[in-house]
Amino acid sequence: MALIIGTNSWVTIAEADSYMSEKWNASATWEALEDSEKTQLLITAYRWINSDDRYEISADEDSDGVKFAQIETGWYIYQYNDEIEKRMSLQAQGVQDFDVSKFSESYKIGVGSRLPDFVGGLLDDFESNTVVTTLTRELD
């Protein structure tokens, strides 16, 4: 699959390469990836961001914040995909708490985002202002 600006990406591989060349402790690893791997990471990051209801970002957005968020999300996926998949699997099974030795985690089902907090900060300007209201009424 090709990286297509305005369809499945906000950023080009060249822009991602430039950004990652200045990121501490990441440039050599990113550089070693094949373009096909970078494409997959960036498309997956685009889909994650685009599917997050907290943000409204047009397909043709070209701001640095959105581009940096996509690149950082792609890098996050590269680094933590196995752990993310494990946690998503546990949550899909209804697990809310688990303990292993001195390590424990708790999940609130249906709450949260797969995006790291710092990526959310890059997307502050695109937060949705959608108001959700629940109406209640009694019927005879």
KELOMAR-47207 format. One line per field, with one value per atom (N, C-alpha, C): residue number from 1; residue in three letters; atom name; x, y, z. Coordinates in pm, 1 decimal, decimal comma. Layout:
i = (NUM ...)
aa = (ALA ...)
at = (CA ...)
x = (X ...)
y = (Y ...)
z = (Z ...)
***
This chain:
i = (1 1 1 2 2 2 3 3 3 4 4 4 5 5 5 6 6 6 7 7 7 8 8 8 9 9 9 10 10 10 11 11 11 12 12 12 13 13 13 14 14 14 15 15 15 16 16 16 17 17 17 18 18 18 19 19 19 20 20 20 21 21 21 22 22 22 23 23 23 24 24 24 25 25 25 26 26 26 27 27 27 28 28 28 29 29 29 30 30 30 31 31 31 32 32 32 33 33 33 34 34 34 35 35 35 36 36 36 37 37 37 38 38 38 39 39 39 40 40 40 41 41 41 42 42 42 43 43 43 44 44 44 45 45 45 46 46 46 47 47 47 48 48 48 49 49 49 50 50 50 51 51 51 52 52 52 53 53 53 54 54 54 55 55 55 56 56 56 57 57 57 58 58 58 59 59 59 60 60 60 61 61 61 62 62 62 63 63 63 64 64 64 65 65 65 66 66 66 67 67 67 68 68 68 69 69 69 70 70 70 71 71 71 72 72 72 73 73 73 74 74 74 75 75 75 76 76 76 77 77 77 78 78 78 79 79 79 80 80 80 81 81 81 82 82 82 83 83 83 84 84 84 85 85 85 86 86 86 87 87 87 88 88 88 89 89 89 90 90 90 91 91 91 92 92 92 93 93 93 94 94 94 95 95 95 96 96 96 97 97 97 98 98 98 99 99 99 100 100 100 101 101 101 102 102 102 103 103 103 104 104 104 105 105 105 106 106 106 107 107 107 108 108 108 109 109 109 110 110 110 111 111 111 112 112 112 113 113 113 114 114 114 115 115 115 116 116 116 117 117 117 118 118 118 119 119 119 120 120 120 121 121 121 122 122 122 123 123 123 124 124 124 125 125 125 126 126 126 127 127 127 128 128 128 129 129 129 130 130 130 131 131 131 132 132 132 133 133 133 134 134 134 135 135 135 136 136 136 137 137 137 138 138 138 139 139 139 140 140 140)
aa = (MET MET MET ALA ALA ALA LEU LEU LEU ILE ILE ILE ILE ILE ILE GLY GLY GLY THR THR THR ASN ASN ASN SER SER SER TRP TRP TRP VAL VAL VAL THR THR THR ILE ILE ILE ALA ALA ALA GLU GLU GLU ALA ALA ALA ASP ASP ASP SER SER SER TYR TYR TYR MET MET MET SER SER SER GLU GLU GLU LYS LYS LYS TRP TRP TRP ASN ASN ASN ALA ALA ALA SER SER SER ALA ALA ALA THR THR THR TRP TRP TRP GLU GLU GLU ALA ALA ALA LEU LEU LEU GLU GLU GLU ASP ASP ASP SER SER SER GLU GLU GLU LYS LYS LYS THR THR THR GLN GLN GLN LEU LEU LEU LEU LEU LEU ILE ILE ILE THR THR THR ALA ALA ALA TYR TYR TYR ARG ARG ARG TRP TRP TRP ILE ILE ILE ASN ASN ASN SER SER SER ASP ASP ASP ASP ASP ASP ARG ARG ARG TYR TYR TYR GLU GLU GLU ILE ILE ILE SER SER SER ALA ALA ALA ASP ASP ASP GLU GLU GLU ASP ASP ASP SER SER SER ASP ASP ASP GLY GLY GLY VAL VAL VAL LYS LYS LYS PHE PHE PHE ALA ALA ALA GLN GLN GLN ILE ILE ILE GLU GLU GLU THR THR THR GLY GLY GLY TRP TRP TRP TYR TYR TYR ILE ILE ILE TYR TYR TYR GLN GLN GLN TYR TYR TYR ASN ASN ASN ASP ASP ASP GLU GLU GLU ILE ILE ILE GLU GLU GLU LYS LYS LYS ARG ARG ARG MET MET MET SER SER SER LEU LEU LEU GLN GLN GLN ALA ALA ALA GLN GLN GLN GLY GLY GLY VAL VAL VAL GLN GLN GLN ASP ASP ASP PHE PHE PHE ASP ASP ASP VAL VAL VAL SER SER SER LYS LYS LYS PHE PHE PHE SER SER SER GLU GLU GLU SER SER SER TYR TYR TYR LYS LYS LYS ILE ILE ILE GLY GLY GLY VAL VAL VAL GLY GLY GLY SER SER SER ARG ARG ARG LEU LEU LEU PRO PRO PRO ASP ASP ASP PHE PHE PHE VAL VAL VAL GLY GLY GLY GLY GLY GLY LEU LEU LEU LEU LEU LEU ASP ASP ASP ASP ASP ASP PHE PHE PHE GLU GLU GLU SER SER SER ASN ASN ASN THR THR THR VAL VAL VAL VAL VAL VAL THR THR THR THR THR THR LEU LEU LEU THR THR THR ARG ARG ARG GLU GLU GLU LEU LEU LEU ASP ASP ASP)
at = (N CA C N CA C N CA C N CA C N CA C N CA C N CA C N CA C N CA C N CA C N CA C N CA C N CA C N CA C N CA C N CA C N CA C N CA C N CA C N CA C N CA C N CA C N CA C N CA C N CA C N CA C N CA C N CA C N CA C N CA C N CA C N CA C N CA C N CA C N CA C N CA C N CA C N CA C N CA C N CA C N CA C N CA C N CA C N CA C N CA C N CA C N CA C N CA C N CA C N CA C N CA C N CA C N CA C N CA C N CA C N CA C N CA C N CA C N CA C N CA C N CA C N CA C N CA C N CA C N CA C N CA C N CA C N CA C N CA C N CA C N CA C N CA C N CA C N CA C N CA C N CA C N CA C N CA C N CA C N CA C N CA C N CA C N CA C N CA C N CA C N CA C N CA C N CA C N CA C N CA C N CA C N CA C N CA C N CA C N CA C N CA C N CA C N CA C N CA C N CA C N CA C N CA C N CA C N CA C N CA C N CA C N CA C N CA C N CA C N CA C N CA C N CA C N CA C N CA C N CA C N CA C N CA C N CA C N CA C N CA C N CA C N CA C N CA C N CA C N CA C N CA C N CA C N CA C N CA C N CA C N CA C N CA C N CA C N CA C N CA C N CA C N CA C N CA C N CA C N CA C)
x = (83,9 0,0 88,3 46,9 123,8 75,2 164,5 132,4 77,4 -47,7 -112,0 -161,6 -100,8 -139,8 -284,9 -362,7 -503,5 -593,9 -534,2 -613,2 -581,7 -452,4 -414,2 -295,3 -266,3 -154,9 -163,5 -104,7 -86,4 60,6 146,6 290,7 354,4 460,9 535,7 646,1 701,0 814,0 933,0 955,3 1066,2 1050,6 927,9 903,9 926,3 880,7 901,7 1050,7 1122,2 1267,6 1337,6 1299,1 1359,6 1330,7 1207,0 1168,4 1245,1 1247,7 1312,1 1464,0 1522,3 1667,3 1710,0 1614,9 1644,5 1593,5 1531,8 1477,1 1585,3 1608,4 1710,9 1682,3 1784,0 1781,7 1681,2 1650,1 1554,1 1600,7 1685,5 1718,0 1779,5 1872,6 1938,1 1838,9 1753,3 1653,9 1554,2 1504,5 1408,9 1473,3 1596,7 1670,1 1685,7 1700,5 1722,9 1595,0 1480,0 1354,6 1341,2 1279,7 1248,7 1135,2 1128,3 1019,9 882,9 874,2 746,2 703,6 800,5 769,8 727,8 798,2 761,9 621,2 590,5 457,4 351,0 373,2 276,3 258,2 367,3 358,7 282,7 312,4 247,2 99,2 65,4 -76,6 -151,9 -92,5 -156,7 -175,5 -74,1 -84,0 -194,8 -203,2 -309,8 -446,4 -462,0 -591,0 -623,3 -524,2 -547,6 -595,1 -524,6 -560,5 -696,7 -716,4 -840,3 -961,5 -941,9 -1054,1 -1081,4 -998,5 -1017,9 -1123,0 -1236,5 -1348,9 -1319,3 -1209,5 -1177,0 -1129,8 -1092,3 -1032,3 -1108,1 -1113,8 -1169,9 -1059,4 -1001,2 -888,6 -922,2 -917,7 -948,5 -836,1 -871,1 -774,7 -662,1 -687,0 -584,1 -513,4 -525,7 -457,7 -306,4 -238,6 -93,5 -16,4 -76,5 -6,8 101,9 205,4 315,0 266,7 175,3 126,5 65,9 -14,1 -77,0 28,5 118,7 225,3 312,8 352,5 435,6 360,1 230,0 148,8 144,5 131,6 128,5 262,9 370,2 503,3 528,4 497,7 518,5 431,2 309,9 223,1 279,0 331,3 395,7 514,5 593,7 709,7 664,1 560,6 504,2 456,3 388,1 341,5 461,3 564,2 684,8 745,5 754,5 820,0 735,7 603,8 520,9 408,1 410,7 299,3 264,1 363,6 335,2 261,8 307,0 241,8 101,4 85,8 -45,4 -143,0 -99,1 -184,7 -225,9 -133,3 -164,9 -273,0 -255,7 -351,4 -487,4 -487,6 -614,5 -685,9 -611,5 -669,2 -731,5 -659,6 -714,2 -843,1 -841,6 -959,3 -1076,6 -1049,0 -1154,5 -1216,8 -1139,1 -1189,2 -1260,7 -1265,7 -1336,0 -1250,8 -1120,5 -1031,2 -1025,0 -1046,8 -1040,4 -921,1 -873,9 -758,9 -676,1 -544,5 -460,6 -333,2 -277,6 -156,3 -59,0 67,1 174,6 286,5 313,7 414,2 382,8 471,5 448,2 393,4 355,9 306,3 155,9 83,1 -61,0 -108,6 -218,5 -280,9 -431,6 -496,4 -642,1 -687,8 -796,9 -853,1 -996,5 -1033,7 -1173,7 -1225,6 -1315,1 -1366,5 -1433,6 -1394,4 -1453,9 -1401,8 -1300,5 -1246,2 -1101,4 -1061,5 -921,9 -898,5 -774,0 -734,0 -607,7 -588,0 -463,4 -349,7 -382,4 -279,6 -208,9 -77,5 -6,1 -43,9 -37,3 -77,7 -5,5 123,6 197,5 148,8 96,8 39,6 -89,5 -169,1 -290,3 -258,3 -147,4 -105,6 -75,8 -19,9 7,6 -121,5 -228,8 -356,2 -459,2 -417,2 -510,3 -596,5 -537,8 -611,9 -722,5 -723,7 -820,0 -921,3 -925,4 -1021,2 -1162,3 -1242,4 -1382,4 -1458,1 -1545,1 -1628,6 -1768,2 -1777,1 -1905,8 -1953,9 -2075,9 -2135,5 -2229,9 -2212,3 -2298,6 -2388,1 -2518,3 -2614,3 -2700,5 -2727,2 -2816,8 -2949,5 -3055,2 -3187,5 -3257,5 -3325,5 -3403,3 -3545,9 -3639,7 -3777,9 -3857,2 -3964,0 -4051,6 -4172,2 -4208,7 -4326,1 -4432,8 -4555,6 -4665,6 -4685,3)
y = (-117,7 0,0 123,9 220,0 343,9 447,8 532,1 644,5 755,2 795,3 896,1 1010,4 1128,1 1245,1 1278,9 1301,6 1334,5 1212,7 1093,5 970,4 881,4 854,5 769,0 825,5 952,3 1014,9 1166,7 1229,4 1374,3 1407,7 1307,3 1330,7 1237,1 1282,4 1198,7 1124,9 1023,3 952,0 1046,7 1132,6 1228,3 1319,9 1365,6 1450,8 1371,2 1247,0 1162,2 1136,0 1109,3 1087,2 1209,8 1326,4 1450,7 1469,9 1450,3 1464,2 1365,3 1239,8 1136,1 1151,8 1217,3 1238,4 1328,0 1404,8 1495,8 1443,9 1327,2 1271,1 1190,4 1222,2 1155,2 1006,5 926,6 782,3 709,7 769,3 705,4 705,5 799,9 821,0 698,0 630,8 514,9 400,6 377,5 270,9 302,8 426,4 467,8 458,6 505,2 503,0 360,8 264,8 125,7 57,5 116,7 58,5 74,7 -23,9 -15,0 86,1 147,5 241,1 174,5 46,7 -24,3 -33,5 -51,5 -56,5 81,3 184,7 321,3 353,7 311,5 334,1 267,0 142,7 71,3 140,9 182,0 250,5 382,0 459,1 589,2 574,6 476,1 453,8 406,7 317,2 271,2 387,2 472,4 589,7 682,6 704,1 787,3 730,9 601,1 537,3 548,8 530,8 544,2 684,9 784,2 923,2 955,5 915,1 945,6 878,8 765,8 695,0 740,4 828,5 877,8 988,8 963,9 1057,8 1192,7 1201,2 1328,5 1435,0 1392,7 1487,5 1492,9 1612,2 1633,1 1694,0 1612,8 1656,4 1625,1 1726,2 1703,4 1623,6 1550,2 1464,2 1544,7 1671,1 1752,9 1848,6 1823,4 1906,9 1897,5 2012,9 2010,2 2082,5 2092,2 2158,3 2067,3 2129,1 2052,7 1966,4 2017,9 1941,4 1808,0 1809,0 1685,4 1592,9 1647,9 1566,5 1503,7 1584,7 1532,9 1427,0 1448,2 1350,1 1217,5 1223,5 1099,7 1026,9 1101,3 1040,3 979,8 1056,2 1006,8 885,1 883,0 767,8 646,8 667,1 558,8 503,2 589,4 547,6 473,2 523,3 459,0 317,7 302,6 170,9 78,3 131,2 50,8 -0,8 87,2 50,8 -40,0 -19,6 -83,7 -171,4 -205,9 -279,3 -407,2 -485,6 -610,7 -586,0 -487,0 -454,3 -398,8 -315,7 -259,1 -370,8 -465,7 -577,2 -662,0 -686,8 -764,2 -694,2 -564,6 -489,8 -480,9 -458,6 -453,2 -587,9 -696,3 -829,9 -851,4 -811,7 -825,2 -745,1 -621,9 -537,4 -594,2 -649,7 -709,8 -830,1 -895,0 -1010,1 -969,6 -840,1 -791,6 -781,0 -801,8 -790,6 -644,2 -621,8 -485,0 -464,2 -571,0 -562,8 -689,9 -676,1 -794,9 -761,7 -865,1 -852,3 -961,8 -925,7 -1021,9 -978,4 -1058,5 -1026,4 -889,7 -791,6 -658,4 -560,4 -612,4 -528,9 -547,1 -436,9 -447,4 -337,2 -365,4 -267,9 -277,5 -163,4 -157,9 -86,5 -135,4 -75,3 -35,7 76,6 116,3 83,0 -10,3 -56,6 58,9 76,6 180,3 320,6 333,7 465,6 470,6 582,7 600,1 599,0 607,8 616,1 534,4 485,6 415,6 514,5 640,2 740,3 780,6 792,3 838,9 984,5 1021,0 1155,6 1266,6 1252,4 1359,4 1381,6 1278,3 1294,5 1375,1 1346,6 1425,3 1573,0 1604,6 1744,1 1809,2 1732,9 1786,4 1812,6 1746,9 1757,8 1844,2 1918,5 2002,3 2093,5 2149,6 2241,7 2173,1 2041,0 1967,1 1889,6 1923,0 1854,1 1885,1 1782,0 1794,0 1869,0 1955,9 2028,1 1966,6 1843,1 1774,5 1756,8 1796,4 1780,2 1662,0 1571,8 1454,7 1470,0 1457,7 1471,7 1347,5 1302,7 1190,1 1243,2 1212,7 1255,4 1140,5 1173,9 1073,7 1124,8 1032,1 1073,0 953,0 984,0 877,2 868,7 747,9 724,1 653,7 689,6 621,2 483,2)
z = (0,0 0,0 0,0 -73,7 -84,3 16,5 57,2 143,8 55,4 78,8 -5,9 82,6 65,5 143,7 112,3 218,2 201,9 195,7 191,1 187,6 307,5 329,8 443,2 521,1 497,9 568,7 561,7 661,8 659,5 632,1 632,5 626,6 523,8 462,2 368,9 443,5 379,7 439,4 454,1 356,7 364,7 486,2 513,1 630,4 759,4 760,9 878,7 900,3 790,8 801,2 859,0 811,5 859,8 1009,1 1047,7 1188,7 1276,0 1233,8 1314,1 1318,0 1218,3 1218,8 1334,9 1389,3 1499,7 1633,9 1633,2 1758,0 1828,6 1953,9 2031,8 2042,0 2021,1 2040,4 1950,0 1835,4 1745,5 1600,8 1564,8 1423,0 1356,9 1423,1 1360,5 1338,7 1435,0 1422,4 1311,9 1309,1 1205,5 1067,8 1059,2 932,1 878,4 967,1 926,9 875,3 902,9 855,8 704,8 642,4 499,7 481,4 364,4 336,8 350,6 317,6 331,0 478,0 569,2 712,1 763,2 718,8 757,5 708,6 586,6 529,5 615,9 652,6 736,4 871,4 932,0 1061,1 1048,7 946,0 929,5 894,3 813,3 780,7 904,4 981,4 1104,6 1201,2 1213,9 1300,8 1253,7 1123,1 1065,9 1104,5 1091,1 1123,8 1272,0 1356,8 1500,2 1533,8 1483,4 1512,4 1452,0 1329,3 1257,9 1321,9 1388,9 1451,0 1594,4 1646,5 1783,1 1780,5 1843,9 1842,6 1907,2 1979,2 2044,6 1946,2 1825,1 1730,8 1598,9 1544,1 1411,1 1325,4 1239,9 1157,5 1012,6 927,7 786,6 721,0 618,8 548,5 486,4 453,4 388,8 485,2 614,3 714,7 694,9 704,3 684,6 795,3 913,1 1023,3 1080,2 1133,2 1193,0 1308,7 1390,1 1504,4 1463,7 1358,7 1310,7 1250,7 1173,0 1113,4 1222,0 1320,6 1428,9 1508,9 1530,4 1603,4 1528,1 1396,9 1318,6 1326,2 1312,6 1319,2 1457,5 1561,6 1698,6 1727,7 1675,6 1696,4 1622,3 1502,3 1428,9 1505,3 1562,9 1642,3 1767,3 1831,2 1949,8 1915,5 1803,3 1759,2 1736,2 1670,2 1644,3 1775,0 1872,5 1998,7 2087,6 2090,8 2192,4 2137,7 2010,8 1952,0 2028,6 2067,9 2138,4 2270,4 2345,4 2472,5 2449,3 2349,0 2316,5 2282,8 2199,8 2160,0 2280,1 2372,3 2492,7 2575,2 2595,6 2676,3 2608,2 2477,3 2404,2 2411,7 2406,0 2416,2 2554,4 2658,5 2794,1 2809,7 2761,1 2772,4 2692,7 2575,2 2493,0 2562,7 2649,0 2723,2 2851,9 2877,1 2995,6 3119,7 3106,3 3221,8 3264,7 3394,7 3446,1 3538,4 3601,7 3691,3 3678,3 3688,3 3698,0 3773,7 3838,8 3919,1 3879,3 3867,6 3847,5 3940,5 4040,9 4140,8 4202,4 4186,4 4242,7 4138,6 4021,7 3913,3 3900,4 3889,3 3869,1 3774,3 3704,6 3615,6 3630,9 3610,5 3612,4 3486,7 3429,7 3309,0 3334,8 3279,8 3279,8 3141,7 3134,8 3005,8 2932,9 2807,7 2723,3 2749,4 2832,8 2864,7 2820,1 2764,7 2729,7 2580,6 2544,9 2406,0 2387,4 2267,3 2238,4 2217,5 2195,7 2169,5 2298,5 2294,9 2413,8 2445,1 2571,8 2614,9 2540,1 2515,4 2449,5 2306,6 2241,9 2107,9 2118,3 2221,2 2243,8 2257,5 2322,3 2336,0 2201,9 2109,9 1976,0 1898,2 1938,7 1866,5 1938,1 2039,7 2116,2 2028,2 1924,1 1837,1 1757,8 1758,4 1676,6 1761,6 1891,4 1976,9 1931,9 1930,9 1892,0 2000,8 1959,7 2055,4 2062,6 2022,5 2022,7 2166,0 2190,2 2321,9 2315,9 2409,2 2416,3 2538,6 2517,8 2625,5 2631,5 2750,5 2768,2 2818,8 2748,7 2788,9 2859,9 2967,5 3038,3 3050,8 3037,6 3056,5 3104,7 3171,0 3220,0 3128,8 3095,9 3012,4 3095,3 3070,4 3140,9 3088,7)
***
